[in-house]
Amino acid sequence: METNMEMDRQSQAAQAALLAHYAPRTQVRRVRWSQGATRVLELGTGSPLLLVHGGLSSVSEWVPVLPALARSHRVIAIDRPGHGMADAFDYRGVDLLAHASRFLGDIMDALGIASADVVGNSMGGLYALALALDTPERVSRLVLAGKPVGCDRHVPKQLRLLGLPLVGQWLGRRLLSNITRDDNRKFWEELLVARPEMIDDSLLDADVAHTRRNVDAMLGLIKCLAARGGIRHGLVLGERWAQLRMPTAFLWGEHDAFGPPEQGEAIAARNPNLRVIRIPRAGHLPWIDQPDRVVSEIILFLAS
């Protein structure tokens, strides 16, 4: 069995290879928050742009677009607690919305950032939404890339088993502890992207290394998220969508396996601050499928 130290080394090496391939000028550092420390990737100058990764992923998912976004912003990508190279985190009994707002607020305080534009994907979208609803003065503009958690209770069938009592945790530990590059590629093709030819091996390898390192935290997060049949009712934002004050854009892939863009359009219809930008030939990670289009839409929206 691999030790924690060995898994740390593997994850660091995989991350270094990914950065060397896509964004070699990126600064990597540790930043403390009130309940531990996490890893932050930083590139560029200008107004701050926070990137918050999704689900069971890590900061690695943003690396392919860091240089393009950094042409106009100080881009700061953050490992959420218990993911990537962040400290271990126990999600048992955690109020996720309060935790999300506190975590991002603490990181901004540590970096000396009063307010920022924020881009969140999937679970990272829920984190960004929690911050925007709790302390709206800290979020200038909000981009939700890929369907965010908080729209409804739906979970794709491939993930639904992991949320079942007892068997879900056993199955998840077996799958996540032994994941390979080929397993990960299949997962990305089924759930995350519409153009699998856009997935680079270095991205898959960084994701595999992070997954093996963080099995306990990831299973704890699944347990915290899941109720029978899908996402917990309390995490569905419902009428709270109408409370968003800042300009907010959904960048929604037309082939997002977590839900179609019509869901975002129905939400946006109730709040004039929200808009939906459809990304053709794109899935749940639309910037992987269509990097130029998504970066262009982000930059244009933030500058508007």
Protein Blocks (a to p, Z undefined) as FASTA:
>chain_A
ZZfklmmmmmmmmmmmmmmmmmmmbccdddddfkbccddddededjddddddefjbcfkl
mmmmmmmmmmmpccdddddehiajbccddfehiafklmmmmmmmmmmmmnopabdcddde
hjlmmmmmmmmmmmmmlpmbdcdehjaehjbmcdcfklmmmmpghjlmmmmmmmmmmccf
klmmmmmmmmmpmblmlpcfklmmmmmmmmmmmmmmmmmmmmmmpcghiacfklpnklmm
mmpmbdcdddddfklfkbcfklmmmmmmmomkbccdddehiafblmlmmmmlmmmmmmmm
mmZZ
